[in-house]
């Protein structure tokens, strides 16, 4: 009787929604915990066991060769690392993220499954945003020192640049659900989605990250080009984005000054320091140019700290290079940079060549929003942290959803 009851719950769509929504919510709030590790490895072992017993054939979403090459070059960089123990520890985290990619891309076997889980993910991300807003409001009620130089630093998703990067990419993933609810006249669903989107936008203002705004606008541009939406929908989306940008610029305060200021927050100095570190080290160790100084987050921090203040252009020592390509050069050299570019290039190529036909507006919208979210996060990675666990976990999960949707017929 108990087993029948459990089977009944498992087959109930609402129970499935609640379970997966809760799972995604916990993974968002605790992305570096043992809970996440357990979910990934239990799912990986289960998938392999089921496949070995005649279950569905396993795959890597069309990225097996480039993902394998990237992982192997990262492993090779560990052997040449200046701190092998740290690099191997970081590589194990990469291996786990690749396992997570493998799980997601194999679990999402139909386009419908991808769409349903994107909806669940957006609802979970929106819930985290509302919790963040409540925490921000409570903090403002308790003390006037909740903002530091106009920014809020206490998001559940981490540092402002990380949190805003994930929130902006998640915002674009919610557009298909919003359009679908409007088309089907789902009033309550539409109001719920609009509320969650509004909460994310308000948080983006207090997180104050300019590169994320640029990425979000670029993602909207991709969606606008790729989707044959009726003009009323397209104009509404574009007008909403324009109003958001205008509001951010028009509201007096620190963020307005940051947006209008041409300075990019020490980024050019950091990139110049990265080039100097590479040039100085490769004079004595030429192989560093090709294989880097060791895979793993904070490799750059050790090298940056070795520069004296007179040599260093940046105002302080940073733990990453604030650019995915510079960071890859530092960690894995030109071999790693080639592997990383091959991975990104193959993923974007597959998305571009597997777009649904223009007469299939809904699937094309979902694919465009996946691509737009990827573009938004890519631009975030040109100016900020990309390879630490929280953004890396989001990247590999988003990549898996993109490849699952592109692969399924």
DRENDO-1510 file (C-alpha; in Angstrom, 1 decimal, always signed):
<recs>
REC; n; res; u; v; w
REC; 1; UNK; +0.0; +0.0; +0.0 .
REC; 2; UNK; +2.8; +2.4; +0.9 .
REC; 3; UNK; +4.6; +1.5; -2.4 .
REC; 4; UNK; +1.4; +2.2; -4.4 .
REC; 5; UNK; +1.1; +5.5; -2.5 .
REC; 6; UNK; +4.7; +6.5; -3.4 .
REC; 7; UNK; +4.2; +5.4; -7.0 .
REC; 8; UNK; +1.1; +7.6; -7.2 .
REC; 9; UNK; +2.9; +10.6; -5.8 .
REC; 10; UNK; +5.8; +10.0; -8.3 .
REC; 11; UNK; +3.4; +9.9; -11.2 .
REC; 12; UNK; +1.5; +13.0; -10.1 .
REC; 13; UNK; +2.7; +16.0; -12.2 .
REC; 14; UNK; +2.2; +18.4; -9.3 .
REC; 15; UNK; +4.3; +16.3; -7.0 .
REC; 16; UNK; +7.0; +16.2; -9.7 .
REC; 17; UNK; +6.9; +20.0; -10.0 .
REC; 18; UNK; +7.2; +20.5; -6.3 .
REC; 19; UNK; +10.1; +18.0; -5.9 .
REC; 20; UNK; +12.2; +19.3; -8.8 .
REC; 21; UNK; +11.4; +22.9; -7.9 .
REC; 22; UNK; +12.6; +22.3; -4.3 .
REC; 23; UNK; +15.7; +20.5; -5.6 .
REC; 24; UNK; +16.6; +23.4; -7.9 .
REC; 25; UNK; +15.9; +25.9; -5.1 .
REC; 26; UNK; +18.3; +24.1; -2.8 .
REC; 27; UNK; +21.0; +23.8; -5.5 .
REC; 28; UNK; +20.8; +27.5; -6.1 .
REC; 29; UNK; +21.1; +28.4; -2.5 .
REC; 30; UNK; +23.7; +25.7; -1.7 .
REC; 31; UNK; +25.8; +25.3; -4.9 .
REC; 32; UNK; +29.0; +24.5; -3.0 .
REC; 33; UNK; +27.6; +22.1; -0.5 .
REC; 34; UNK; +27.9; +18.3; -0.1 .
REC; 35; UNK; +24.2; +18.2; -1.0 .
REC; 36; UNK; +25.1; +19.2; -4.5 .
REC; 37; UNK; +27.9; +16.7; -4.7 .
REC; 38; UNK; +25.6; +13.9; -3.6 .
REC; 39; UNK; +22.9; +14.8; -6.1 .
REC; 40; UNK; +25.4; +14.8; -9.0 .
REC; 41; UNK; +27.2; +11.5; -8.2 .
REC; 42; UNK; +24.0; +9.6; -7.2 .
REC; 43; UNK; +22.4; +10.7; -10.5 .
REC; 44; UNK; +25.6; +9.9; -12.5 .
REC; 45; UNK; +25.8; +6.4; -11.1 .
REC; 46; UNK; +22.1; +5.8; -11.6 .
REC; 47; UNK; +22.3; +6.8; -15.2 .
REC; 48; UNK; +25.3; +4.6; -15.9 .
REC; 49; UNK; +23.6; +1.6; -14.1 .
REC; 50; UNK; +20.4; +2.1; -16.0 .
REC; 51; UNK; +22.2; +2.3; -19.3 .
REC; 52; UNK; +24.2; -0.9; -18.5 .
REC; 53; UNK; +20.9; -2.7; -17.9 .
REC; 54; UNK; +19.5; -1.8; -21.3 .
REC; 55; UNK; +18.4; +1.7; -20.6 .
REC; 56; UNK; +18.7; +4.7; -22.9 .
REC; 57; UNK; +22.1; +5.2; -24.6 .
REC; 58; UNK; +24.2; +7.8; -22.9 .
REC; 59; UNK; +25.7; +10.8; -24.7 .
REC; 60; UNK; +27.5; +14.1; -24.2 .
REC; 61; UNK; +25.1; +16.4; -26.1 .
REC; 62; UNK; +27.4; +16.6; -29.1 .
REC; 63; UNK; +30.2; +18.1; -27.1 .
REC; 64; UNK; +32.0; +14.9; -26.0 .
REC; 65; UNK; +35.3; +15.6; -27.9 .
REC; 66; UNK; +35.7; +19.3; -27.0 .
REC; 67; UNK; +34.6; +18.7; -23.3 .
REC; 68; UNK; +37.1; +15.8; -23.1 .
REC; 69; UNK; +39.9; +17.9; -24.7 .
REC; 70; UNK; +39.2; +20.7; -22.3 .
REC; 71; UNK; +39.2; +18.4; -19.3 .
REC; 72; UNK; +42.4; +16.6; -20.3 .
REC; 73; UNK; +44.3; +19.8; -21.0 .
REC; 74; UNK; +43.2; +21.1; -17.6 .
REC; 75; UNK; +44.5; +17.9; -16.1 .
REC; 76; UNK; +47.8; +18.3; -17.9 .
REC; 77; UNK; +48.1; +21.8; -16.6 .
REC; 78; UNK; +47.8; +20.4; -13.1 .
REC; 79; UNK; +51.0; +18.4; -13.6 .
REC; 80; UNK; +52.9; +21.5; -14.6 .
REC; 81; UNK; +51.3; +23.6; -11.9 .
REC; 82; UNK; +53.3; +25.7; -9.4 .
REC; 83; UNK; +50.9; +24.3; -6.8 .
REC; 84; UNK; +49.9; +20.8; -8.0 .
REC; 85; UNK; +47.9; +19.9; -4.9 .
REC; 86; UNK; +45.7; +23.0; -5.3 .
REC; 87; UNK; +45.3; +22.4; -9.0 .
REC; 88; UNK; +44.3; +18.7; -8.7 .
REC; 89; UNK; +41.8; +19.7; -6.0 .
REC; 90; UNK; +40.3; +22.3; -8.4 .
REC; 91; UNK; +40.4; +19.8; -11.3 .
REC; 92; UNK; +38.2; +17.4; -9.3 .
REC; 93; UNK; +35.7; +20.1; -9.0 .
REC; 94; UNK; +35.8; +20.6; -12.7 .
REC; 95; UNK; +35.3; +16.8; -13.2 .
REC; 96; UNK; +32.3; +17.0; -11.0 .
REC; 97; UNK; +30.8; +19.9; -13.0 .
REC; 98; UNK; +31.3; +17.9; -16.2 .
REC; 99; UNK; +29.6; +15.0; -14.5 .
REC; 100; UNK; +26.7; +17.4; -13.7 .
REC; 101; UNK; +26.6; +18.4; -17.3 .
REC; 102; UNK; +26.5; +14.7; -18.3 .
REC; 103; UNK; +23.5; +14.1; -15.9 .
REC; 104; UNK; +21.4; +17.1; -17.1 .
REC; 105; UNK; +22.0; +16.5; -20.8 .
REC; 106; UNK; +21.0; +12.8; -20.4 .
REC; 107; UNK; +18.0; +13.4; -18.1 .
REC; 108; UNK; +16.4; +16.0; -20.5 .
REC; 109; UNK; +15.6; +13.7; -23.3 .
REC; 110; UNK; +12.8; +15.7; -25.0 .
REC; 111; UNK; +12.2; +19.3; -25.7 .
REC; 112; UNK; +9.2; +19.2; -23.5 .
REC; 113; UNK; +11.3; +18.1; -20.6 .
REC; 114; UNK; +13.8; +20.9; -21.2 .
REC; 115; UNK; +10.9; +23.5; -21.3 .
REC; 116; UNK; +9.3; +22.2; -18.1 .
REC; 117; UNK; +12.6; +22.2; -16.2 .
REC; 118; UNK; +13.5; +25.7; -17.5 .
REC; 119; UNK; +10.1; +26.8; -16.0 .
REC; 120; UNK; +10.9; +25.1; -12.7 .
REC; 121; UNK; +14.4; +26.7; -12.7 .
REC; 122; UNK; +13.0; +30.2; -13.4 .
REC; 123; UNK; +10.5; +29.8; -10.6 .
REC; 124; UNK; +13.3; +28.7; -8.2 .
REC; 125; UNK; +15.6; +31.6; -9.3 .
REC; 126; UNK; +12.7; +34.0; -8.8 .
REC; 127; UNK; +12.0; +32.6; -5.4 .
REC; 128; UNK; +15.6; +33.2; -4.4 .
REC; 129; UNK; +15.3; +36.7; -5.8 .
REC; 130; UNK; +12.3; +37.4; -3.6 .
REC; 131; UNK; +14.1; +36.0; -0.5 .
REC; 132; UNK; +17.0; +38.3; -1.4 .
REC; 133; UNK; +14.7; +41.2; -1.6 .
REC; 134; UNK; +13.1; +40.4; +1.7 .
REC; 135; UNK; +16.6; +40.1; +3.3 .
REC; 136; UNK; +17.6; +43.4; +1.7 .
REC; 137; UNK; +14.5; +45.1; +3.0 .
REC; 138; UNK; +14.9; +43.7; +6.5 .
REC; 139; UNK; +18.6; +44.8; +6.5 .
REC; 140; UNK; +17.6; +48.3; +5.4 .
REC; 141; UNK; +15.0; +48.3; +8.2 .
REC; 142; UNK; +17.5; +47.3; +10.8 .
REC; 143; UNK; +20.5; +49.5; +9.8 .
REC; 144; UNK; +21.3; +52.3; +7.3 .
REC; 145; UNK; +24.6; +50.6; +6.4 .
REC; 146; UNK; +23.1; +47.8; +4.3 .
REC; 147; UNK; +24.6; +49.3; +1.1 .
REC; 148; UNK; +28.4; +49.6; +0.6 .
REC; 149; UNK; +29.2; +52.4; -1.9 .
REC; 150; UNK; +25.6; +52.0; -3.2 .
REC; 151; UNK; +25.8; +48.2; -3.7 .
REC; 152; UNK; +24.3; +45.3; -1.8 .
REC; 153; UNK; +26.9; +42.6; -1.0 .
REC; 154; UNK; +24.8; +40.0; +0.9 .
REC; 155; UNK; +22.9; +38.1; -1.8 .
REC; 156; UNK; +22.3; +34.4; -1.4 .
REC; 157; UNK; +24.1; +33.9; -4.7 .
REC; 158; UNK; +27.3; +35.6; -3.6 .
REC; 159; UNK; +29.3; +38.6; -4.6 .
REC; 160; UNK; +27.3; +41.3; -6.5 .
REC; 161; UNK; +28.8; +40.6; -9.9 .
REC; 162; UNK; +28.2; +36.8; -9.5 .
REC; 163; UNK; +24.6; +37.3; -8.3 .
REC; 164; UNK; +23.7; +39.8; -10.9 .
REC; 165; UNK; +25.2; +37.6; -13.7 .
REC; 166; UNK; +23.1; +34.6; -12.7 .
REC; 167; UNK; +20.0; +36.7; -12.1 .
REC; 168; UNK; +20.2; +38.4; -15.5 .
REC; 169; UNK; +20.7; +35.2; -17.4 .
REC; 170; UNK; +17.8; +33.6; -15.4 .
REC; 171; UNK; +15.6; +36.6; -16.3 .
REC; 172; UNK; +15.9; +35.7; -20.0 .
REC; 173; UNK; +15.1; +32.1; -19.3 .
REC; 174; UNK; +11.7; +33.2; -17.9 .
REC; 175; UNK; +10.6; +34.9; -21.1 .
REC; 176; UNK; +9.1; +31.7; -22.7 .
REC; 177; UNK; +6.9; +31.1; -19.6 .
REC; 178; UNK; +5.7; +34.8; -19.6 .
REC; 179; UNK; +4.9; +34.7; -23.4 .
REC; 180; UNK; +3.1; +31.3; -23.0 .
REC; 181; UNK; +1.0; +32.5; -20.1 .
REC; 182; UNK; +0.0; +35.7; -22.0 .
REC; 183; UNK; -0.9; +33.7; -25.1 .
REC; 184; UNK; -3.0; +31.2; -23.1 .
REC; 185; UNK; -4.5; +34.0; -21.0 .
REC; 186; UNK; -3.1; +32.4; -17.9 .
REC; 187; UNK; -3.6; +35.4; -15.6 .
REC; 188; UNK; -2.2; +34.1; -12.4 .
REC; 189; UNK; +0.8; +32.5; -14.0 .
REC; 190; UNK; +1.5; +35.7; -15.9 .
REC; 191; UNK; +1.2; +37.8; -12.8 .
REC; 192; UNK; +3.5; +35.4; -10.9 .
REC; 193; UNK; +6.2; +35.5; -13.6 .
REC; 194; UNK; +5.9; +39.3; -13.9 .
REC; 195; UNK; +6.3; +39.6; -10.1 .
REC; 196; UNK; +9.4; +37.4; -10.1 .
REC; 197; UNK; +10.9; +39.3; -13.1 .
REC; 198; UNK; +10.2; +42.6; -11.3 .
REC; 199; UNK; +12.0; +41.3; -8.2 .
REC; 200; UNK; +15.0; +40.3; -10.2 .
REC; 201; UNK; +15.2; +43.7; -11.9 .
REC; 202; UNK; +15.0; +45.5; -8.6 .
REC; 203; UNK; +17.8; +43.3; -7.3 .
REC; 204; UNK; +19.9; +44.1; -10.4 .
REC; 205; UNK; +19.7; +47.7; -9.5 .
REC; 206; UNK; +21.0; +47.2; -6.0 .
REC; 207; UNK; +23.7; +44.7; -7.2 .
REC; 208; UNK; +24.9; +47.4; -9.7 .
REC; 209; UNK; +26.9; +45.5; -12.3 .
REC; 210; UNK; +27.3; +47.3; -15.6 .
REC; 211; UNK; +28.7; +44.4; -17.6 .
REC; 212; UNK; +25.6; +42.4; -16.7 .
REC; 213; UNK; +23.3; +45.1; -18.1 .
REC; 214; UNK; +25.3; +45.0; -21.3 .
REC; 215; UNK; +25.0; +41.2; -21.4 .
REC; 216; UNK; +21.3; +41.3; -20.7 .
REC; 217; UNK; +20.7; +43.8; -23.5 .
REC; 218; UNK; +22.9; +41.6; -25.9 .
REC; 219; UNK; +20.8; +38.6; -24.9 .
REC; 220; UNK; +17.6; +40.4; -25.7 .
REC; 221; UNK; +19.0; +41.5; -29.0 .
REC; 222; UNK; +19.7; +37.9; -29.9 .
REC; 223; UNK; +16.2; +36.9; -28.9 .
REC; 224; UNK; +14.7; +39.7; -30.9 .
REC; 225; UNK; +16.6; +38.6; -34.1 .
REC; 226; UNK; +16.0; +34.9; -33.7 .
REC; 227; UNK; +12.3; +34.8; -32.8 .
REC; 228; UNK; +9.5; +35.6; -35.1 .
REC; 229; UNK; +7.4; +37.0; -32.3 .
REC; 230; UNK; +4.3; +39.1; -33.1 .
REC; 231; UNK; +5.2; +42.8; -33.1 .
REC; 232; UNK; +3.2; +43.5; -30.0 .
REC; 233; UNK; +5.3; +41.0; -28.0 .
REC; 234; UNK; +8.6; +42.1; -29.5 .
REC; 235; UNK; +7.9; +45.8; -28.9 .
REC; 236; UNK; +6.8; +45.0; -25.3 .
REC; 237; UNK; +10.0; +43.2; -24.5 .
REC; 238; UNK; +12.2; +45.8; -26.1 .
REC; 239; UNK; +10.3; +48.6; -24.5 .
REC; 240; UNK; +10.6; +46.9; -21.1 .
REC; 241; UNK; +14.4; +46.5; -21.5 .
REC; 242; UNK; +14.7; +50.1; -22.6 .
REC; 243; UNK; +12.7; +51.4; -19.7 .
REC; 244; UNK; +14.9; +49.3; -17.3 .
REC; 245; UNK; +18.1; +50.9; -18.7 .
REC; 246; UNK; +16.6; +54.4; -18.7 .
REC; 247; UNK; +15.4; +54.0; -15.1 .
REC; 248; UNK; +18.9; +52.7; -14.0 .
REC; 249; UNK; +20.5; +55.7; -15.7 .
REC; 250; UNK; +17.8; +58.2; -14.5 .
REC; 251; UNK; +17.8; +57.3; -10.8 .
REC; 252; UNK; +20.3; +59.6; -9.1 .
REC; 253; UNK; +23.0; +57.8; -7.1 .
REC; 254; UNK; +26.1; +55.7; -7.3 .
REC; 255; UNK; +24.8; +53.4; -10.0 .
REC; 256; UNK; +24.0; +56.3; -12.3 .
REC; 257; UNK; +27.6; +57.6; -11.9 .
REC; 258; UNK; +29.0; +54.1; -12.5 .
REC; 259; UNK; +27.0; +53.7; -15.7 .
REC; 260; UNK; +27.9; +57.1; -17.1 .
REC; 261; UNK; +31.5; +56.7; -16.1 .
REC; 262; UNK; +33.9; +55.4; -18.8 .
REC; 263; UNK; +36.1; +53.8; -16.3 .
REC; 264; UNK; +35.8; +50.0; -16.1 .
REC; 265; UNK; +36.8; +49.5; -12.5 .
REC; 266; UNK; +40.5; +48.6; -12.7 .
REC; 267; UNK; +39.8; +46.0; -15.4 .
REC; 268; UNK; +42.4; +47.3; -17.9 .
REC; 269; UNK; +45.0; +47.4; -15.2 .
REC; 270; UNK; +44.3; +43.8; -14.2 .
REC; 271; UNK; +44.6; +42.6; -17.8 .
REC; 272; UNK; +47.8; +44.5; -18.2 .
REC; 273; UNK; +49.1; +42.8; -15.0 .
REC; 274; UNK; +48.1; +39.4; -16.4 .
REC; 275; UNK; +50.1; +40.1; -19.6 .
REC; 276; UNK; +53.0; +41.3; -17.6 .
REC; 277; UNK; +53.0; +38.1; -15.4 .
REC; 278; UNK; +52.9; +35.9; -18.5 .
REC; 279; UNK; +55.7; +37.8; -20.3 .
REC; 280; UNK; +57.9; +37.9; -17.2 .
REC; 281; UNK; +57.5; +34.2; -16.3 .
REC; 282; UNK; +57.8; +32.8; -19.9 .
REC; 283; UNK; +61.2; +34.4; -20.3 .
REC; 284; UNK; +62.5; +31.8; -17.8 .
REC; 285; UNK; +59.9; +29.1; -18.4 .
REC; 286; UNK; +58.8; +29.2; -22.0 .
REC; 287; UNK; +56.4; +26.3; -21.6 .
REC; 288; UNK; +54.2; +28.4; -19.3 .
REC; 289; UNK; +53.0; +30.2; -22.4 .
REC; 290; UNK; +51.5; +27.0; -23.7 .
REC; 291; UNK; +50.4; +25.1; -20.6 .
REC; 292; UNK; +49.9; +27.9; -18.0 .
REC; 293; UNK; +50.7; +28.1; -14.3 .
REC; 294; UNK; +48.2; +25.6; -13.0 .
REC; 295; UNK; +44.5; +24.9; -13.4 .
REC; 296; UNK; +42.2; +26.3; -10.7 .
REC; 297; UNK; +40.6; +29.4; -9.3 .
REC; 298; UNK; +43.0; +31.8; -7.4 .
REC; 299; UNK; +46.1; +30.7; -9.4 .
REC; 300; UNK; +46.1; +34.3; -10.7 .
REC; 301; UNK; +46.1; +35.7; -7.1 .
REC; 302; UNK; +49.4; +34.1; -6.2 .
REC; 303; UNK; +51.0; +35.5; -9.4 .
REC; 304; UNK; +49.5; +38.9; -8.9 .
REC; 305; UNK; +50.7; +39.0; -5.3 .
REC; 306; UNK; +54.3; +38.4; -6.5 .
REC; 307; UNK; +54.3; +41.7; -8.4 .
REC; 308; UNK; +55.6; +44.6; -6.3 .
REC; 309; UNK; +53.4; +47.7; -6.1 .
REC; 310; UNK; +55.7; +49.5; -8.6 .
REC; 311; UNK; +55.3; +46.7; -11.1 .
REC; 312; UNK; +51.5; +46.3; -10.5 .
REC; 313; UNK; +49.1; +48.6; -12.4 .
REC; 314; UNK; +46.0; +47.4; -10.5 .
REC; 315; UNK; +45.3; +49.2; -7.2 .
REC; 316; UNK; +45.2; +45.9; -5.2 .
REC; 317; UNK; +45.8; +42.1; -5.6 .
REC; 318; UNK; +42.9; +40.3; -7.3 .
REC; 319; UNK; +42.2; +36.5; -7.1 .
REC; 320; UNK; +41.1; +36.3; -10.7 .
REC; 321; UNK; +41.8; +38.1; -14.0 .
REC; 322; UNK; +38.3; +39.4; -14.6 .
REC; 323; UNK; +38.2; +37.9; -18.1 .
REC; 324; UNK; +37.5; +34.3; -19.0 .
REC; 325; UNK; +40.1; +34.3; -21.8 .
REC; 326; UNK; +42.9; +36.0; -19.7 .
REC; 327; UNK; +42.1; +33.6; -16.8 .
REC; 328; UNK; +42.4; +30.6; -19.1 .
REC; 329; UNK; +45.7; +31.8; -20.5 .
REC; 330; UNK; +47.0; +32.1; -16.9 .
REC; 331; UNK; +45.7; +28.7; -15.8 .
REC; 332; UNK; +46.2; +26.6; -18.9 .
REC; 333; UNK; +48.2; +28.6; -21.5 .
REC; 334; UNK; +47.4; +28.7; -25.2 .
REC; 335; UNK; +46.5; +25.0; -25.3 .
REC; 336; UNK; +43.8; +25.5; -22.7 .
REC; 337; UNK; +42.7; +28.7; -24.4 .
REC; 338; UNK; +42.3; +26.8; -27.7 .
REC; 339; UNK; +40.3; +24.1; -25.9 .
REC; 340; UNK; +38.0; +26.6; -24.2 .
REC; 341; UNK; +37.4; +28.5; -27.4 .
REC; 342; UNK; +36.6; +25.2; -29.2 .
REC; 343; UNK; +34.1; +24.3; -26.5 .
REC; 344; UNK; +32.3; +27.7; -26.7 .
REC; 345; UNK; +32.5; +27.8; -30.5 .
REC; 346; UNK; +31.1; +24.3; -30.9 .
REC; 347; UNK; +28.3; +25.0; -28.4 .
REC; 348; UNK; +27.3; +28.2; -30.2 .
REC; 349; UNK; +27.6; +26.4; -33.6 .
REC; 350; UNK; +25.3; +23.6; -32.5 .
REC; 351; UNK; +22.7; +26.2; -31.2 .
REC; 352; UNK; +22.9; +28.1; -34.4 .
REC; 353; UNK; +22.5; +25.1; -36.7 .
REC; 354; UNK; +19.8; +23.4; -34.7 .
REC; 355; UNK; +17.3; +26.3; -34.5 .
REC; 356; UNK; +13.7; +25.1; -35.0 .
REC; 357; UNK; +11.9; +26.2; -38.1 .
REC; 358; UNK; +10.5; +29.8; -38.1 .
REC; 359; UNK; +7.0; +28.4; -38.2 .
REC; 360; UNK; +7.5; +26.7; -34.9 .
REC; 361; UNK; +7.4; +29.9; -32.9 .
REC; 362; UNK; +7.3; +28.4; -29.4 .
REC; 363; UNK; +10.3; +26.1; -29.8 .
REC; 364; UNK; +12.2; +28.9; -31.5 .
REC; 365; UNK; +11.5; +31.2; -28.6 .
REC; 366; UNK; +12.8; +28.7; -26.1 .
REC; 367; UNK; +15.9; +28.1; -28.1 .
REC; 368; UNK; +16.5; +31.8; -28.6 .
REC; 369; UNK; +16.1; +32.5; -24.9 .
REC; 370; UNK; +18.6; +29.7; -24.1 .
REC; 371; UNK; +21.0; +31.3; -26.6 .
REC; 372; UNK; +20.3; +34.8; -25.3 .
REC; 373; UNK; +20.9; +33.6; -21.7 .
REC; 374; UNK; +24.2; +32.1; -22.9 .
REC; 375; UNK; +25.2; +35.3; -24.6 .
REC; 376; UNK; +24.4; +37.3; -21.5 .
REC; 377; UNK; +26.5; +35.1; -19.3 .
REC; 378; UNK; +29.3; +35.0; -21.9 .
REC; 379; UNK; +29.5; +38.9; -21.8 .
REC; 380; UNK; +29.5; +38.7; -18.0 .
REC; 381; UNK; +32.5; +36.4; -18.2 .
REC; 382; UNK; +34.4; +38.9; -20.2 .
REC; 383; UNK; +34.5; +41.3; -17.2 .
REC; 384; UNK; +34.1; +39.1; -14.1 .
REC; 385; UNK; +34.7; +35.8; -12.3 .
REC; 386; UNK; +33.7; +32.8; -14.4 .
REC; 387; UNK; +35.6; +29.7; -13.3 .
REC; 388; UNK; +34.8; +29.7; -9.5 .
REC; 389; UNK; +32.3; +27.1; -8.5 .
REC; 390; UNK; +29.0; +29.2; -8.3 .
REC; 391; UNK; +29.2; +30.7; -11.8 .
REC; 392; UNK; +30.9; +27.6; -13.2 .
REC; 393; UNK; +28.0; +25.4; -11.8 .
REC; 394; UNK; +25.5; +27.7; -13.6 .
REC; 395; UNK; +27.5; +27.7; -16.8 .
REC; 396; UNK; +27.7; +23.9; -17.1 .
REC; 397; UNK; +24.0; +23.5; -16.2 .
REC; 398; UNK; +23.0; +26.1; -18.8 .
REC; 399; UNK; +25.2; +24.5; -21.4 .
REC; 400; UNK; +23.6; +21.1; -20.7 .
REC; 401; UNK; +20.1; +22.6; -21.2 .
REC; 402; UNK; +21.2; +24.2; -24.4 .
REC; 403; UNK; +22.7; +21.1; -25.8 .
REC; 404; UNK; +19.8; +18.9; -24.7 .
REC; 405; UNK; +17.3; +21.2; -26.5 .
REC; 406; UNK; +19.5; +21.4; -29.6 .
REC; 407; UNK; +19.9; +17.6; -29.7 .
REC; 408; UNK; +16.4; +16.4; -29.3 .
REC; 409; UNK; +14.3; +16.1; -32.5 .
</recs>
